[in-house]
């Protein structure tokens, strides 16, 4: 269940992905890399995934009072900041 949650959460908040494209040429029977392009792309947040998170995993927040919700909001924002620095 944790893997599903993490996959949906990642799609809901967006993420960065690194794409590598390499070009090779055959010289003397061996392949030699002649060009390599590394691109970092940002995948935008997905509203359908966000809705699924809310519907499937949002029940745990229903019983929280305002103070608890604010503390959870701060925890989640701090976690997102850390992930952005690591990405």
N, C-alpha and C positions, 0 to 999 in steps of 0.2 A: 504494500500500500504506500510506503514511503517513496518508492521509486516512481509510482504513478503521480503522486502529489508533486514531487520535485520536477518531473517532466512537464506537467501542466503549469506549474508555477513559473518555470523557465520560459515557456511559451507565452504566458500571460504578461510577464513583465518585460519581455524582450531580452535579447542577448547578442553577443558579438561572436563571429565565427571567422577563422582564418582560412583562406582558400589559396592553395598553391597550384600553379600551372607550370609544368616544365616542358620544354621542347628539346628533342634529341635529334642527332644526326648520326647516320652510320658511316664511319670512317674506318677503312681497312678491316671490316668485319666486326668492329666493336661499336657500341653505342656511346656517344659522347653528348653530354648535356651542353646545349649552346645558349639556352636562355631559361631563366626562371623568374616568374612573376608571383609575388606574394601580396595578396589583397586581404584587408580586414574589412568585413562587411558587418553592418549592424542590422539585425532582424528586429523589426518593429513589434511592439506588444500586440497581442492578439486578443480582441474583445471577447470572442467566443470562449477562449480558454479562461479568461478572467471571469466570465459568467459561470463557467463550469466550476471554477474554484469556489466562487461564492455559494453556488447551489449545493455542491457536494461537501465542501469542507467548512462552510461558514457557520454551521450550527454551533460550533464551539464558542462563537462570539456572542450568540444570542442571549446568554445568561449573564454576560459581563456588565458591570456598572460603568459609568462614564470614566472613572479614574482608571479602572482596569483596561478599558479600551484605549485610553491615551497612552498608557504604559506599553501596551502591545503594539500600538502604532509606532512609538519611538523605537522599540526593539526591532520591528520589521524594517523601518527606515535605516537604522544603523546597519542591519544585516545587508541591505541593498547597497549601501555605500561601500561596505567592505568588499562585496562581490564586484562592484565596478572598478575598484582599485586593483583587484586581482586579475580582472579580465584583460 
